[in-house]
C-alpha cells in the first residue's frame, strides 16, 4: 500500500548506503528531483543502474555517490558525452568507478526478467559484439529446441527504484503515459519503488482502459513534486528543456564549475524549486 | 537555371535520404541518420515508418529531436510501446527493414565503435557506448551507416567492436550464425560506398559532385577501393535542399528553448 510522504522522507526511508538503485526514465520522466534529494542526503557506495544514465547520473557520479554503474548508453542525449562520468572512468575522479556495460536490448530484457521473477533474460543479442568479452555477466546458451546460440544476462533486481510519473489517484495508483520507457518493468523488478508525481487526482475512473497503471500495492512511497522531471519532461505537463542539456556540456566540463553549479542548484535547493524551473515550459508540454 | 550551392554535409544527408524507400520500416539512430530519415519522409517517402528506440512507431516529427525520446516523437507517432517491447517484438522479431546508424569509428567492413577510444579498461576517451546499436546491427534486415569522413572516424582497425558489421569480411556474419545482411550502404559527406559482394569491404561506388578520389583517400584511414565505373551522385534538388534547410532552421529554433 503506497504512502504519500514528502520527498526527503521517501528518499531517507527507502535508500541506503551500498544499495543497488535505479532512477529510471528513458529520456522522458527522468526522476531528477529524487536524484537531487539523494545527492543532498549524501549517500555513498551506490550501485547506480540505468539504461540511459544522463545528466542526473553525471551529477551523482561527480558528487561521489556511486561505486558502480550498470548501464547501456551513457551520454548527454543529442549533445555528447558525460564529462563527470568520463572523469571518473578515465581519471578516477572523484574516485574510481566500476562499470558493468550492456546493450539496451540486454538491459530491457534484464528488467523484464526481474519483473517476471526469472533469474535471467534470454534474447538474440550481442552477436559479434565485444561487450561479451569485457562483461562476465554476458553469457551464451544453446536453445534446447533449435540449438541456436542465444545471449543471456542476469535479471535486474534493484533494491530500490525511483521513477517520476504524471499522476497518482488518492489511493496511490500511478499513471505513466507518453514514452513509457522501462519504468513499469523497473518498478515490478525492484524490492521497493518510490514514485514522484506531478499531481494527485481523486480517481482514475474516466481514463482509457489500457493505460500504463501501477496499482498502489506495487508502489512503496509517493511524493508529489511538480516539475520533478526537469530538465527532462512530463508528457502533458511541460516540455523537455533542451537548452539545459546543451548548457550541461559546459558546466560538467570543469570540476570547479560543476561543484559551484551543484552547490547552487542542488545542495542549496529544495524539491519545491522544481515547479518554478518548468514554468516557462508548460505551454509547450 | 543555376545549380543550387550546397555543403558536403547537406549532400550527405540528402544522399542518405534517397536510399530509403516509401515502404521501409526504419530504426533511426540519433544525429545524422535522424535528419536523413526525416528528409526522406518529407520528400519522396511520405509513408516510411520511422521508429526510434524510445518506443515511438511511425513518428513524424516537425522538428528533429535532440534526443531519441523527445515528446515530439511520441506526439506524432502512430503508437508508442514500452522499451522492452521495442527491442523484443519489433527489432528482434525481424520487423525492421533498415537499421540506420551513425558511428564514432568504423572500419572498412562496417564494424562500428561507439564505446571507447583506446583500451576498454583504461580508455583514452570513454564514449557513450552501444545503446541499441549492437542488436540493431544484427537484427535489422540490413544496415545503413552515415558519417562525415575523417581519419579519426574511418580507421584500419577500430578500438572496440561495439556493433558487428562484416567482421573480418567475407562470410564472417554467416559463420557467427547471423542471417541478416548487415551493412549494405555507407553514405559519407564525400561518397556513397557499398560492400564488395565477396570480400564485403566497403567500396566507393559514387562520388558526390566535385569530389575527387584523392579527397576521399585523404580523409580515410584505410586504402580506399573504388568500384569499376564510379558514378557521380546527382546533386541535391532545390526541393531536397529547401526541405533540409527548413527542417534544420525549425530544429535550431526549437532547441534554443522556450
Interface residues (C-beta under 8 A of the other chain):
Chain A: X26 X27 X28 X51 X52 X71 X72 X73 X74 X75 X77 X78 X79 X81 X82 X85 X86 X89 X90 X101 X103 X104 X105 X108 X109 X111 X112 X123 X124 X125 X126 X127 X128 X129 X130 X131 X134 X148 X149 X178 X179 X180 X181 X182 X184 X185 X212 X233 X235 X239 X240 X241 X242 X243 X244 X245 X246 X280 X281 X283 X284 X285
Chain B: X30 X31 X53 X54 X55 X56 X65 X66 X67 X68 X69 X70 X71 X73 X74 X80 X81 X82 X83 X84 X86 X87 X88 X91 X92 X115 X120 X121 X122 X123 X124 X125 X126 X127 X128 X129 X130 X131 X132 X133 X134 X135 X138 X139 X160 X161 X162 X163 X164 X167 X172 X173 X176 X177 X178 X254 X255 X256 X257 X258
